[in-house]
Amino acid sequence: MNIEQIGAVIRERRDVLEIDQRALSEISGVAVHTLSNIEAGSGNPTVKSLNKVLGALGMEIRVEVQQ
């Protein structure tokens, strides 16, 4: 999954929960500017930031390494 897809998933989940970026920023501790960039599919967010945002939305990151 690339950053554009992750941003779309975050935006869709936020819309389902009926919260705006400002509220998600307060809940997650991630700046509104960073959230905006993630949802737009731009920038290079850290795993820590993504984990905070997804955790606030009741979601999680899973990393799988395959050979």
C-alpha positions as CSV (number, residue, x, y, z in Angstrom):
1,M,0.0,0.0,0.0
2,N,1.4,3.4,-0.9
3,I,1.0,6.8,0.8
4,E,-1.9,7.8,-1.5
5,Q,-3.8,4.7,-0.6
6,I,-3.1,5.1,3.1
7,G,-4.2,8.7,3.0
8,A,-7.5,7.6,1.3
9,V,-8.1,5.0,4.0
10,I,-7.5,7.5,6.7
11,R,-9.8,10.1,5.1
12,E,-12.6,7.5,4.6
13,R,-12.3,6.3,8.2
14,R,-12.3,9.9,9.5
15,D,-15.4,10.6,7.5
16,V,-17.2,7.5,8.7
17,L,-16.5,8.6,12.3
18,E,-17.6,12.1,11.5
19,I,-14.5,13.9,12.8
20,D,-12.6,16.6,11.1
21,Q,-8.8,16.9,10.8
22,R,-8.6,19.3,13.8
23,A,-10.3,16.8,16.1
24,L,-8.2,13.9,14.8
25,S,-5.1,16.1,15.4
26,E,-6.1,16.6,19.0
27,I,-6.9,12.9,19.6
28,S,-3.8,11.6,17.9
29,G,-1.2,14.3,18.8
30,V,-0.3,14.7,15.1
31,A,-0.3,18.2,13.6
32,V,-3.2,19.2,11.3
33,H,-0.6,20.0,8.6
34,T,0.8,16.5,8.8
35,L,-2.7,14.9,8.6
36,S,-3.5,17.1,5.6
37,N,-0.3,15.9,3.8
38,I,-1.0,12.2,4.7
39,E,-4.6,12.4,3.4
40,A,-3.4,14.2,0.2
41,G,-0.9,11.4,-0.3
42,S,2.1,13.7,-0.1
43,G,5.0,13.9,2.2
44,N,6.8,11.1,3.9
45,P,5.2,10.5,7.2
46,T,7.0,8.5,9.9
47,V,5.7,5.1,11.0
48,K,5.3,6.7,14.4
49,S,2.9,9.4,13.0
50,L,1.0,6.9,11.0
51,N,0.7,4.6,14.1
52,K,-0.7,7.5,16.2
53,V,-3.2,8.5,13.5
54,L,-4.4,5.0,12.8
55,G,-4.5,4.2,16.5
56,A,-6.8,7.2,17.1
57,L,-9.1,5.9,14.4
58,G,-9.2,2.4,15.9
59,M,-6.9,1.0,13.2
60,E,-3.4,-0.5,13.2
61,I,-0.4,-0.9,11.0
62,R,0.7,-4.4,10.1
63,V,4.0,-5.1,8.5
64,E,4.7,-8.3,6.8
65,V,8.1,-9.4,5.5
66,Q,8.0,-12.1,2.8
67,Q,10.8,-14.0,1.2
